[in-house]
């Protein structure tokens, strides 16, 4: 039996689609019933009749911090894909981020130990990688004093829980994807970028980061889970692009004008302060934090050489192709509604 946490998220739903192609027993965790419908939507992007594959999934309602329910979900499980996570860059969300990402992962690891799980694959992020002006690899040293991002801190701490599990006998691999792009979830996370750029983005920034398609992430996870590789982590990045080049690719794919103006540091400084003031006065959710603005201008070059050397037959899909394919799905959804 394979267990997938975060089965209703971007990575989890695409992972479930791939896993259901084979004749395997699959169990997936969810928190809210309505989110399962979103997974059906993901399946419908790739299949005309989803029923046969979708019925292969056994759904279990459980929160990462509800240990009794999690324990029941682990019965008969041999392999675990831990995809569940909370994504937020707002400092005021730190407590919930820590509860979900760090403590939730600790619970998963503890159950992997007690149930003698054969292998665990944990989905982390390049946000947990160290800082290097030239090239960031799995060997780049993490320095806590350099990291002010609350999301990165909790994901790094979650990785430490996985490494603890490895020391206690759970064979594991960690994947660190760049910014993941995939179909669906256009109202949150990276999917929101398609909506923002389609509506018209006036400014670009000078930042550089790594991007990867969700299907590449899923294929990489399955390859690693089925391989002999353990006690390792792998950066997964298809292409490294400036935000200007990225927005140009997406704008072209969506048929809109790409932003020409560059947001200066002082403009971003004003923007995050106004966003903070709106949060204080009106209680609205933070959309632009100080650290997020810093990230928008960071120039990070990530290397996936380690993974490509481990899986020599694998080739990343060019991010331009991923953007084009996902944009077509997004435009169809916009027309539908």
N, C-alpha and C positions, 0 to 999 in steps of 0.2 A: 504494500500500500504506500502511495506517495501522498504526502501532506503538503499543501501549499497555503502559506499564510498570506494575507493581503490579496486574496484571490479576486477581489472586485476592483483592484487598482489597475493602473496602466500596464505595468510589467506582469502582475499576477494574472490578469485576464488573457493577455496574449500567451503567457506561459501555459495556461490551462488549454487554450486552443491547440497548441502544439502537442501537449501531452495526451490529449484525447484522440489524437490521430492513431495512436498505438493502442493495443489491447492491454491496458493497464488499469489497476484500481486506483482511483484518484479521489482524494478528500480535500475540500477547500474550506477555509474559514471565512466567515463574513460577520459583519456587525449589524447591518440594517438590511432588511428584506428587499427594499426597493433597489439596492445597489446591484442585486443579482441580475435585474433587467438590463443594466448597463453591460454586463458581460455578454448577455445574449446579443446585444447590439454589436459588440466587437466580433462575435462569431459570424454575424450576418454580413460583415464586410467581406468575408472570405468564402462563405457558403450560402447557397440558396436555401437549403434545408438543413437547419442546425440541430434538429431534434435528436438524431442518432448520436452525434458527438456530445451534445450538451448533457444528455441523460447519463453519460458515463461519470459525471461529477456527483459526488456525495457532499452535500453542503452541510456544514456545521456552524451554528451561530456561537461565536465565542470571542471575547475580548482578550487581548494579549496579557491583561493583568487579572483575568479570571482563571486562576490556576486549576480549580476543580474541573471546569469545563474543558480547559486545554488538556488536562490529563486524560479525560475521556476521549478527546479527539485524537490523542496519540496512540490509542489502542490499535495494535496490529500494523502500525506504521514502520516502515524500514528506511525511507528517505524523506528528507524535509527540505523544501525550498522556502526560505524565510524572506518574503518580499514585503511584508507589512511595515509601514513606517508613517510617521506624521511629518509633513513638510511645511515648515514655516521659518521665516527669517526674522520674525518679530521678537525682540528681547522679552516682551511680556508673556510670550508663549513658552518660555523656557521650561517651566514646571511640567506642562503637559508634554512637551517634546521629550523631556527626560523620562517621564512616566511611560510613554509609548516606546520610544526608540531604545533607551538604555535598559530600563527595568523590564520592559516587554521582551527584549532580546535575551536578557538574563533568564527569564522564565522559560523561553524556548530552549535555551542551551541546557538548563537544568533538567528539562523533560527529555531532551535528547540523551543526556547522560543516564537518567533513571530508566529509560526505555531501550537503552542500548541501540540507538539509531545507527544504521550502517554508514550514512553520510549526510552532511548538512551543507547546503549552499546558501550563503547569506548575501543579500543584495545591499551593498553599501553605496558609496558615492565618491567621485574624485574630490569632493569637498573635504574628505578626510586625509588627502595627500598633503605632504609637506610643501613648502614654498621654495622654488628655485627659479631664477630669472631665465635660465636657458632651457632646461628640459626636466620635467617632473616624471619620475618613475616610482615604482613600488619601494625603492630603496631611499627615496628622498625623506629626510628626517622630519617628523612632525614636531613642531615646537609650539607648545600650548600658548606661549606669550605672543605668537604671531597670529593666532586665530581668535577672532572676536565674534565669529558667526555661531549663533546658538545651535543651529541645525547641525553644522559640522562637528561641534563639540559633542553633541549627543550621539551622532553616528559614529564618531571615533570611539566613544566610550562603549558603544554597542559592539564595535569590532573587538575591543578588549575582552568583552564577555565571550565572543566566539573563540578567541585565542585561549581563553581560560578553558573552554570546553575541549579544545584540541589537546591541552595539557592533561585533561581528565579522561581522554580516550575517545573523543568523538571526531572521526575523520571529517574534515571540513575544508571548503574553499570559500573565499570571499571575492566577489566581483565589485569593481569600482567603476561604474559607468560614468561617462560624461553626461552632458545635458541630453536626456532621452527624449526622442521625438517619435510619436506614434499616433495611430488613428484613435479617435475617441477622446473623451474627457476634455473637450474643448472649452470648458468653463473653469478649469483649474489647472495648476501646475504648468508644465511646458506647453500643454495643449492650448492654454490661454493665449500664447504668443500668436497663434494663427488668427484668433479673433481680433486681437489688438492690431496686428499688422493689416488685416483685411479692412478694418474700420479706418485705417489711416494713421500711420506713425510719423510724427513730424521730425523727431530727432533720433539720431543714432549715437552710440558711444564708441570710445576707442578701445574697449576691452577685447581680449582674445581668450577663447576657451575651446574645449573639446566637445564635440557632438557625436551622437550615435543613435541609430535607429532601434526601436524597441524589439524588432524581430531579430536583429543581430545580438542584442543582449540576451534574449531568450535562447537562441541557438547556442550561444556561448555557454550559458548556464547548463544546458542539457549535455553539451559535449563534456564539460568539466565534471558534471555529476556522474557521467558514464565512463569517465577516464580513471586512470590510476593516480591522478594528481590529488594530493591532499596537503594540508598545512601550508597552503599558498594563497596569495591574493593577486588579482589581475586587474589592471586598468583596461577598460574597454572604451576606446575612442576611435571613431571612424575617420573624422577629419577635424583639424584645428582651424578655426576661422575667426576673423575679427567680427565683431557684432555688425559692423557696416556691411561686410560681405554676406553675412548670414541673413540680414534683413533684406538685402538686395535679392538674394536667391528666393526667399520666401515671398517677397513682393511680386516678383516676376511670375512665380508659380500661382499666386492668387489673382494675378491680373490687376494689380494696383501700383500706384507710384511709390517708389522706394524713398525713404527719407534722405534728404540732402544735407540738412544741418547737423552739426555735431554738438551734443550737449557738453558744455564746459563744466569743470569741477565746481565752480561757484554756483552754476545753475542747479546742479545736483544737490549741493549743500542747502540751497534755498528750498528745493523740492522736498527733501526728507524732513526738514524742519516744519514745513507747512503740513506734511502728512502727520507728523507727530502731534502738532497742535490740533489738528482735526480729530485725532484719536482722543486727546485729553479733553477737549471741549464737547465733542459730539459722541464720543465713545465708538466711533467707527473703526472697523478692522484696519490694522496697518497694512499698507500696500508697498511702501517705500521706506526702508530703514537706512540708517547711516551706513551700516556694514554692507547692505545691498548696493548702495551707491558706490561704495569703494570697489565692490566686486565688479560692477559694470565697467570699470576702467582698468581692472587688473589684466595683465597679459600673461596667461598661463598656457604653456605648451606641454601637453601630456603625451607620453609614449606608451603604445600598446605592444611594444616589441616582445615583452615577456610572454604575453598570451599568444601572439602569432608564432613564436618559437615553440610554444607548447602544443599548439594545434596548427600544424603546418599546412593542412588542407583548407583551413578556414580563410575566407576573404570578407572583409567588411564591405557592406553596400555603401557606395558613395553617398554622402549626406544629401547631395543635390537630388539624387533619385528618391531618397526617402521623403524629402520635402515635397517633391513633385507629387508623389503617390498620396501622401497624407493630405496635401492641399486639395486634391481632387475629391477625396472623401469629405473633407470639410465643406467644400463648395456645394456638394450634393446635399449635405445636411442643412446648410443655410437655405437652399432652395425649398427643401421639404417644409421648413418652418416659416 
